[in-house]
Amino acid sequence: MKEKLFAALQYVLPHHLISRSVHYFVESRIPWFKNALIRWAIDTYHVDMAEAERESAEDYVHFNDFFTRSLKDGARPLPEDPGMIVSPADGVVSQIGDIDNGRIFQAKGHDYSLVELLGGDLQLGQEFMGGKFATIYLSPRDYHRVHIPAAGTLHKMVHVPGRLFSVNQGTVENIPRLFARNERVVSIFDTQFGPMTVIMVGAINVASIETVWAGLVTPKRGQVDTTAYGDASNAVELSRGDELGRFKLGSTAIVLFGKDQINWLENWQSGKAVKMGEAMAQSKAMSSAASITE
């Protein structure tokens, strides 16, 4: 009941105003304030600072600097097999599975449109019909940089304006089409596994979303904004595990692959805690070749 009330309240909250107000506090550089806020987050959410490149609260210029902290070299090793597809982020697998008849499963009783998630682009949606999806929730304790699951060349970036509902499990279970309603940045890549999309979904209190190629993604009020890439002047090529972008405060990453391209590993199930760089899938071609060899 409490989760349903919280979800209902969010319909009337001024999401963007709240998020802009939070942004003011989390960018504060007043030493005593930002240090106290960072220490509170470390203690409250049990953040493992031993893996952080900078372990002390005093080493960060403000709370958002801490929240998007870098890790020590080797903290997120990649699989030795270069053909394995890896998790884009630390977090928990919210849902994972097939894109069924153009719909993506959100929670019991709720799904949403693939095309709507992608900003209404029907042609783009066709590339992922019958494909695979994985939704990963990043909690406040997690490392908040998002990395590319497979080496790829950026084809297009789409910024879709929207609401900023919370993305915690209680809200996901109670607000229909949540991920297709929240503000998001959709990045489409060409890979050896076919087209791949990584979607960074905003949420309440998420002050901003950044990508490594465009910096802070600034919304155009009320309209979908699409940028094509691939020309010599703006080509973006990333190796597996390279940083793709970051959330300033927590949210969700969704990964999409096309039909008959990949298989999720069997242990990747809803509720699984994962780390960035952990193997999560392999190509169907690799799976078939392994089966023949065996």
C-alpha positions in Angstrom: 0.0 0.0 0.0 2.8 2.4 0.9 4.5 1.8 -2.5 1.2 2.5 -4.3 0.7 5.7 -2.4 4.3 6.8 -3.2 3.8 6.0 -6.9 0.4 7.9 -7.0 2.1 10.9 -5.3 4.7 11.1 -8.1 2.1 11.9 -10.7 1.6 15.4 -9.2 5.2 16.1 -8.1 7.1 18.8 -10.1 9.8 16.3 -11.2 12.1 18.7 -13.0 11.8 21.4 -10.4 12.7 19.0 -7.6 15.6 17.7 -9.6 16.9 21.2 -10.3 16.7 22.0 -6.6 18.6 18.8 -5.7 21.2 19.7 -8.3 21.9 23.0 -6.4 22.8 21.1 -3.2 24.8 18.2 -4.8 27.0 20.7 -6.7 27.8 22.7 -3.5 31.5 23.1 -2.9 31.2 24.2 0.7 33.7 21.9 2.4 31.8 21.0 5.6 28.5 20.5 3.8 29.7 18.4 0.8 32.0 16.3 3.1 29.1 15.6 5.5 26.8 14.7 2.6 29.3 12.4 1.1 30.0 10.7 4.4 26.3 10.3 5.0 25.9 8.6 1.6 28.9 6.3 2.2 27.5 5.2 5.6 23.8 5.0 4.7 24.3 3.0 1.4 27.4 1.1 2.5 29.5 2.3 -0.4 32.7 0.4 -0.9 35.3 3.2 -1.1 38.2 0.8 -1.1 37.7 0.3 -4.9 37.4 4.0 -5.6 40.3 5.9 -7.1 39.8 8.6 -4.4 38.8 7.0 -1.1 38.3 10.1 1.1 35.3 12.4 1.2 37.7 15.3 1.2 39.1 14.3 -2.2 35.9 15.2 -4.0 34.9 18.8 -5.0 31.2 18.2 -4.5 28.7 15.4 -4.0 28.2 14.8 -7.7 31.9 14.4 -8.1 31.7 11.6 -5.5 28.6 10.1 -7.1 30.3 9.8 -10.5 33.6 8.6 -8.9 36.2 6.7 -11.0 37.4 3.3 -9.8 41.0 2.0 -9.4 42.6 0.3 -12.3 41.6 -3.3 -12.4 38.5 -2.9 -10.2 36.2 -4.1 -13.0 38.1 -6.7 -15.1 36.7 -7.8 -18.4 36.3 -11.4 -19.5 39.3 -12.9 -21.2 37.1 -14.1 -24.1 36.8 -11.0 -26.3 33.6 -12.2 -27.8 31.7 -12.0 -24.6 29.2 -9.1 -24.1 29.5 -7.4 -20.7 27.3 -5.6 -18.3 27.2 -1.8 -18.9 26.9 -0.9 -15.2 26.9 -2.0 -11.6 23.4 -2.7 -10.3 20.7 -5.3 -10.1 19.0 -6.9 -13.1 15.4 -5.5 -13.0 14.2 -7.5 -15.9 15.8 -9.5 -18.8 14.4 -11.4 -21.7 12.9 -11.2 -25.2 11.3 -8.2 -26.9 7.9 -9.9 -27.6 5.7 -8.4 -30.3 7.3 -5.0 -29.9 6.8 -5.0 -26.2 9.3 -5.0 -23.3 8.4 -6.4 -19.9 8.6 -3.9 -17.1 7.1 -5.7 -14.0 4.1 -8.0 -13.3 1.1 -6.5 -15.1 3.2 -3.9 -17.0 5.0 -3.7 -20.3 5.8 -0.9 -22.7 6.3 -0.2 -26.4 9.8 -0.7 -27.9 9.1 2.1 -30.4 7.9 4.5 -27.7 11.1 3.7 -25.7 13.2 4.6 -28.8 11.5 8.0 -29.2 8.8 6.9 -31.7 11.2 5.9 -34.5 9.4 3.1 -36.3 12.4 2.3 -38.6 14.8 2.0 -35.6 12.3 -0.1 -33.7 12.2 -2.6 -36.6 15.9 -3.3 -36.0 15.2 -4.7 -32.5 11.8 -6.4 -33.0 12.1 -10.0 -31.7 15.4 -9.1 -30.1 16.7 -9.1 -26.5 16.6 -6.6 -23.7 18.1 -6.2 -20.2 17.2 -3.6 -17.7 19.7 -2.8 -14.9 18.8 -0.6 -11.9 21.6 1.4 -10.4 21.1 2.0 -6.7 22.6 4.9 -4.7 25.5 2.7 -3.5 26.6 1.7 -7.0 29.3 2.9 -9.3 27.5 5.3 -11.6 29.4 5.3 -14.9 27.9 3.4 -17.8 30.2 1.5 -20.2 29.7 -0.1 -23.6 28.8 -3.8 -23.5 30.5 -4.6 -26.9 32.9 -2.7 -29.1 30.9 -0.4 -31.4 30.6 2.6 -33.6 28.1 5.2 -32.6 25.4 5.5 -35.2 22.9 7.8 -33.6 22.0 9.5 -30.3 18.4 10.4 -29.4 17.4 12.5 -26.5 13.8 11.9 -25.5 12.2 14.4 -23.1 9.8 13.2 -20.4 8.9 12.8 -16.8 11.3 11.9 -14.0 9.5 9.2 -12.0 11.5 7.3 -9.5 12.9 4.0 -10.9 13.0 2.0 -7.7 11.3 -1.4 -7.7 8.1 -0.2 -5.9 7.5 2.5 -8.5 8.4 0.3 -11.5 5.7 -2.1 -10.3 3.0 0.6 -10.0 3.5 3.1 -12.8 2.7 1.8 -16.3 5.2 2.4 -19.2 7.6 4.1 -16.7 10.7 3.7 -18.8 9.0 4.9 -22.0 7.7 8.0 -20.1 10.9 9.1 -18.3 13.5 11.4 -19.9 16.2 9.3 -21.5 19.2 9.3 -23.8 19.2 6.5 -26.5 22.6 5.6 -28.0 22.6 3.3 -31.0 25.8 1.5 -32.0 26.9 -0.8 -34.9 28.7 -3.8 -33.5 29.9 -7.3 -34.6 26.7 -8.5 -33.0 24.5 -6.3 -35.1 22.8 -3.1 -33.9 23.0 -2.5 -30.1 21.3 0.2 -28.1 22.2 1.5 -24.6 19.5 3.7 -23.0 20.2 5.8 -20.0 16.9 6.5 -18.3 16.6 9.6 -16.0 14.8 9.6 -12.7 13.7 12.0 -10.0 16.7 13.7 -8.4 18.9 12.7 -11.4 20.5 16.1 -12.1 21.8 15.2 -15.5 22.9 12.6 -18.0 26.3 12.9 -19.7 27.9 11.1 -22.6 31.6 11.0 -23.4 31.1 12.3 -26.9 28.5 15.1 -26.2 29.1 16.0 -22.6 26.0 17.1 -20.7 22.9 16.3 -22.8 20.8 19.4 -22.8 17.2 18.8 -23.6 15.3 20.7 -26.3 12.1 21.6 -24.5 9.2 19.2 -25.4 10.8 17.6 -28.5 12.8 14.5 -29.4 16.3 15.5 -30.5 18.3 13.2 -32.8 22.0 13.5 -33.7 23.5 11.3 -36.4 27.1 10.2 -36.0 29.6 8.5 -38.3 31.1 11.3 -40.4 34.8 11.9 -40.1 34.0 15.1 -38.1 32.0 13.3 -35.4 32.9 9.6 -35.6 32.8 7.8 -32.2 34.3 4.4 -31.8 34.4 2.6 -28.4 36.1 -0.6 -27.3 34.3 -3.1 -25.1 34.2 -1.7 -21.6 35.0 1.9 -22.5 33.0 4.5 -20.6 29.9 5.6 -22.5 28.4 8.1 -20.0 27.4 8.8 -16.5 24.4 9.5 -14.2 24.6 12.3 -11.7 22.5 10.5 -9.1 21.1 7.0 -9.8 18.9 5.6 -12.4 18.5 2.7 -14.9 20.4 1.4 -18.0 18.6 -0.6 -20.7 20.5 -2.7 -23.3 18.8 -3.9 -26.6 20.1 -6.3 -29.2 18.5 -7.3 -32.5 16.8 -10.6 -33.3 18.9 -13.8 -33.5 22.1 -12.1 -32.5 22.8 -12.9 -28.8 21.9 -15.2 -26.0 21.8 -14.0 -22.4 23.9 -16.2 -20.1 21.7 -18.6 -18.1 22.6 -17.1 -14.7 21.4 -13.6 -15.8 18.0 -13.5 -14.2 15.7 -10.8 -12.6 17.1 -9.9 -9.2 20.7 -10.8 -10.0 23.3 -8.3 -8.6 25.9 -7.5 -11.3 29.1 -5.5 -11.8 30.2 -3.5 -14.8 32.3 -5.7 -17.1 30.8 -9.0 -15.9 30.0 -11.3 -18.8 26.2 -11.2 -19.6 25.8 -12.6 -23.1 27.4 -14.2 -26.1 26.6 -14.2 -29.8 24.3 -17.0 -31.1 27.0 -17.8 -33.6 29.5 -18.4 -30.8 27.0 -20.5 -28.9 26.4 -22.6 -32.0 30.1 -23.0 -32.8 30.7 -24.1 -29.2 27.9 -26.7 -29.3 29.3 -28.2 -32.6 32.8 -28.4 -31.1 31.4 -30.2 -28.0 
